Amino acid sequence: MFTTFLNFIKSILPSSRTGKDPLVCQMKNGGPCAYQPIPLGDLKLTHLMRRKFYQYRKNKALIESPCYDKKLIVLVPYRHREKQLEKFPSMLKDFLKKQSIENEIWVIEQADDGKPFNKGQLVNIGALLTQERGNYFCLHDIDMLPEISDYGYINHPTLLANSISQFDEAPNHETYFGGVILFPKEDFFSINGFSNQYWHWGAEDDDLLIRCLLKGLTPVAYKEGRYGSLIHKKSVTQTPDGTYHDDKKTLQKLNERYLKNKKRYKKMRRGMLDPQKDGLNTLQYKILDQKDLENYIKVTVALNSSPNTD
């Protein structure tokens, strides 16, 4: 009885980080592999969660050659990045044209409602609005521009922003899964999209990775993927007119929100939250405006949900 109890406690406690991840990527056609696994060794998982995830990673991740005859929908969460919006759509359009990829760029703008930015909800809204318009998604931050990348369809969730040029001396951490991600449409819907509960910045992309793992998906990274950034001020909109603040009170609020996000992600990482109860199927929003512009479609939405106060 006591031994059983100890084994149970051990299964739910965080394990030490380990680099022993069995997953190997291999191209289906047997050629050189341009992709690598997103390793789980850096994740501080419970023993139970690590065993659960690793059962899917004993077999090789077989990757189809990129396909360029499917239609790509680019989903861009957005608020108050006017200078980036002036450059991003046309530059990305030119890049995709060189790869002969049919595409639509959808910029999903969060209205000036005084609420913190919610990247996950905006991407989820974009996915619902465009689910019949294309074959696969690219979840794309507006401040990231491709230097080396391949937007062709492949059969796994794929990190394209594997490195960021101005951060060469401080590369992405091993389990980074953000910035620019390709998603087979059916995979994004199978994981119920992003969580809706991460307000402002921090941990929403980490949560997305766990959602993939819980469904037995094997996220990979495009090895040569390299991006530059459109620089912007790191701050938050606290007033509806778009005014930025960096005073001590605002910074304290940001830190409190970030800590709440980390707390939620910790529960997710330990298997304490059900992704099917939070995501695409629980969205609450209203479309305020839609404009078809030269290089993109811009949809302005109001988020009907509010940040948790706990």
Steps between C-alpha positions, in 0.01 A plus 500: 500500500774742601708407192200560273448842657867591452488394135193717447667802661810441286289486183350846554809680627723683249784288371850625439565633152657247271634516148408139422225549244450198271337682207682503166383677183523332162379604155250257348689506172822400675681821409693735731275625779453876523308470828587414857287407803408758758661310790318452828807457717492865607140477622456449871226241464359269759611138467145410398487763225846411373401135463178602327678720246792267435273211400428695180866577437647150481426479127661733247313813397452442128488831317352547157682719250366860507196544275446829316161443339294549817357834610657664806311722742730730700347605834651811658388611850521878518448817699681834476792399280431743218861534385536122476167471317624744236784262406407147600223397254672611181837354603346165594293497179818543296669214688204266449478594132856375448392163640186497279272456801139613465417689818284742692627715786247568773583762762279450805492822699395521863281805556594780740307366796745559784564126532850351477601357163395138445697337219339159541143624465584706191662204322206279598254750354701515179500121473121482538443778245727342239459127552332454161734732309827305504677173573743597774582783737805707581483664843718804443620780729489832318852603602673200340615493137647194325862504393520125439182295522274251323125559525408187303248268663635208703316248715615618844466818708823675402699779661638719220662767718772263616744790542471878512788687344546776754505246784773277359699528821195393703318238291148376566468251783462138388125478554421837338180466296392849407545790262420324172336155496350298214199287593306243299145625539371173641776497764418850621134409542584167664687676783215754537731783397665730751386542857287813541629567851846652441468879515783734402819303420657189638449121491224482237742342251630257763141398570449444125791255493349299787167490316674344201676243716180401677350412161800289403623752241873544441587868450820553303722791403627601157876488558593787268215725608633848565309821564568867554285720720322828445601680818230651720473636849443230761205633693129450547195704401320602816266761352259472206681773303806279465719687747797298622607503861818382667457644850553286809129438552456370147811283522366352823171416327688337215705291738186391688337396172814315391512311830135399456582371153793300637278357772245388243767349275643309798158337548484421129846346504399277791187374323259684730308683223286363218566675164158391373341733757693810393569603143322522165181355647474756781569824311287806573547788257328747270613618157506880489646559156653325199703662223640336187823688434764468231716230661290381791161476664462682830234396749441700819346306785381560855587230752201431721694311764713672765821409686457280804555681826633199693 
